[in-house]
Amino acid sequence: MNIGFIGLGLMGRPMALNLRKAGFAVNVWARRAASLAPLRAAGAVAHGSIAEVAAASDVVFSCVPDAPQVAEVAQAVADGARPGLVYVDMSTIAPAAAREIAAGLQARGVVMLDAPVSGGESGAIAGTLTIMVGGEPAAFDTVRPAFEAMGRSITRVGESGAGQVAKACNQILTGVGVAAVAEALNFARKSAVDPARVREALLGGFASSRILENHGQRMIERNFKPGFKAWMHQKDMGIVMDEAHRLGLALPAAAVSAQLFNALVGSGMGEDDSVAMLKLFESMSGGVA
């Protein structure tokens, strides 16, 4: 299986490198030579355009910021696609956008899977991502060996767009969770109690979670280096709220979380990791105790 990969950023670069480590032939394109360098060093073949990548590939992956970029990549892939090519978008976009792009590709003979991921940069590097997939079962079966090079938990959720619905659910839980952990640890510090000891105690009870374990530790260490940038989570919560409005759903906890991410980005911390939510609560309550 010859694989193409478009979008060699924070997440896409290590994902593409893991495909090479697994022995796949990988074709790449990027606007910046610096983005291509690590893939070239690993044995990937660089091409002059997205269409050229598609012409050399059986499956093309993309991991780009939002729906307009996905639509742009998809059209370029279709321009160069060989018969039977599968296009897999691993970005986080609105479910409706994923379905619309998939329908347009189907009309041009290209099958699309929407396959957003969870796990952040560390999961992308380690090849332990959670991958949520929407689309045809046959295409999923074809691509699964490549998914297994990048992820640990791989689930076909349903038809086109279902992967993006699952990712929206993931972002509700993680967005609300990050805010809850930051609020709790700030409460502990403001109460003159060691937040590290509070976290240790909570990990032994029903309040325990991966977010408290991982993100809570990063908050205590004040490690705000991005594994998943705050502006990305803001964008994803915007997708959640747009979908809620379209469906006429009340999502009160998600709505509060979305506003907090708006405030975090508006406070100049958009390039920090989402765990910088702690700094937002600290600034709202008079600074670090």
ChimeraX attribute file (.defattr): number of C-alpha atoms within 10 A of each C-alpha:
attribute: neighborCount
match mode: 1-to-1
recipient: residues
	/A:1	14
	/A:2	14
	/A:3	25
	/A:4	31
	/A:5	29
	/A:6	25
	/A:7	24
	/A:8	25
	/A:9	15
	/A:10	19
	/A:11	23
	/A:12	22
	/A:13	21
	/A:14	22
	/A:15	28
	/A:16	32
	/A:17	27
	/A:18	22
	/A:19	22
	/A:20	19
	/A:21	13
	/A:22	14
	/A:23	13
	/A:24	20
	/A:25	17
	/A:26	26
	/A:27	27
	/A:28	29
	/A:29	23
	/A:30	18
	/A:31	11
	/A:32	9
	/A:33	11
	/A:34	10
	/A:35	16
	/A:36	19
	/A:37	12
	/A:38	16
	/A:39	22
	/A:40	16
	/A:41	10
	/A:42	14
	/A:43	16
	/A:44	23
	/A:45	17
	/A:46	19
	/A:47	17
	/A:48	11
	/A:49	17
	/A:50	26
	/A:51	20
	/A:52	20
	/A:53	28
	/A:54	31
	/A:55	21
	/A:56	21
	/A:57	26
	/A:58	20
	/A:59	27
	/A:60	29
	/A:61	30
	/A:62	23
	/A:63	26
	/A:64	22
	/A:65	16
	/A:66	16
	/A:67	18
	/A:68	12
	/A:69	14
	/A:70	24
	/A:71	19
	/A:72	12
	/A:73	23
	/A:74	26
	/A:75	17
	/A:76	17
	/A:77	28
	/A:78	24
	/A:79	15
	/A:80	18
	/A:81	26
	/A:82	17
	/A:83	11
	/A:84	12
	/A:85	21
	/A:86	27
	/A:87	30
	/A:88	27
	/A:89	26
	/A:90	25
	/A:91	25
	/A:92	28
	/A:93	27
	/A:94	22
	/A:95	23
	/A:96	16
	/A:97	17
	/A:98	26
	/A:99	21
	/A:100	15
	/A:101	20
	/A:102	25
	/A:103	16
	/A:104	17
	/A:105	20
	/A:106	13
	/A:107	10
	/A:108	14
	/A:109	16
	/A:110	20
	/A:111	22
	/A:112	29
	/A:113	29
	/A:114	32
	/A:115	33
	/A:116	24
	/A:117	27
	/A:118	20
	/A:119	18
	/A:120	17
	/A:121	21
	/A:122	15
	/A:123	20
	/A:124	25
	/A:125	21
	/A:126	16
	/A:127	21
	/A:128	20
	/A:129	25
	/A:130	22
	/A:131	25
	/A:132	25
	/A:133	31
	/A:134	27
	/A:135	23
	/A:136	15
	/A:137	14
	/A:138	10
	/A:139	18
	/A:140	20
	/A:141	12
	/A:142	14
	/A:143	20
	/A:144	16
	/A:145	14
	/A:146	20
	/A:147	23
	/A:148	18
	/A:149	22
	/A:150	27
	/A:151	23
	/A:152	15
	/A:153	14
	/A:154	18
	/A:155	17
	/A:156	20
	/A:157	18
	/A:158	16
	/A:159	15
	/A:160	24
	/A:161	26
	/A:162	23
	/A:163	29
	/A:164	29
	/A:165	25
	/A:166	22
	/A:167	27
	/A:168	24
	/A:169	15
	/A:170	15
	/A:171	22
	/A:172	22
	/A:173	15
	/A:174	19
	/A:175	27
	/A:176	17
	/A:177	18
	/A:178	22
	/A:179	22
	/A:180	17
	/A:181	23
	/A:182	24
	/A:183	16
	/A:184	19
	/A:185	24
	/A:186	25
	/A:187	16
	/A:188	17
	/A:189	16
	/A:190	17
	/A:191	11
	/A:192	10
	/A:193	13
	/A:194	13
	/A:195	21
	/A:196	17
	/A:197	11
	/A:198	14
	/A:199	21
	/A:200	15
	/A:201	12
	/A:202	15
	/A:203	15
	/A:204	10
	/A:205	9
	/A:206	7
	/A:207	11
	/A:208	14
	/A:209	16
	/A:210	11
	/A:211	18
	/A:212	23
	/A:213	15
	/A:214	11
	/A:215	22
	/A:216	24
	/A:217	17
	/A:218	17
	/A:219	24
	/A:220	17
	/A:221	10
	/A:222	13
	/A:223	14
	/A:224	22
	/A:225	14
	/A:226	17
	/A:227	18
	/A:228	21
	/A:229	22
	/A:230	24
	/A:231	21
	/A:232	19
	/A:233	23
	/A:234	24
	/A:235	17
	/A:236	24
	/A:237	24
	/A:238	20
	/A:239	20
	/A:240	25
	/A:241	20
	/A:242	13
	/A:243	17
	/A:244	15
	/A:245	12
	/A:246	9
	/A:247	9
	/A:248	9
	/A:249	10
	/A:250	11
	/A:251	13
	/A:252	10
	/A:253	12
	/A:254	22
	/A:255	19
	/A:256	14
	/A:257	24
	/A:258	25
	/A:259	14
	/A:260	19
	/A:261	29
	/A:262	19
	/A:263	16
	/A:264	24
	/A:265	23
	/A:266	11
	/A:267	12
	/A:268	10
	/A:269	20
	/A:270	21
	/A:271	17
	/A:272	20
	/A:273	21
	/A:274	29
	/A:275	30
	/A:276	29
	/A:277	27
	/A:278	26
	/A:279	20
	/A:280	22
	/A:281	21
	/A:282	20
	/A:283	12
	/A:284	9
	/A:285	13
	/A:286	9
	/A:287	12
	/A:288	12
	/A:289	10
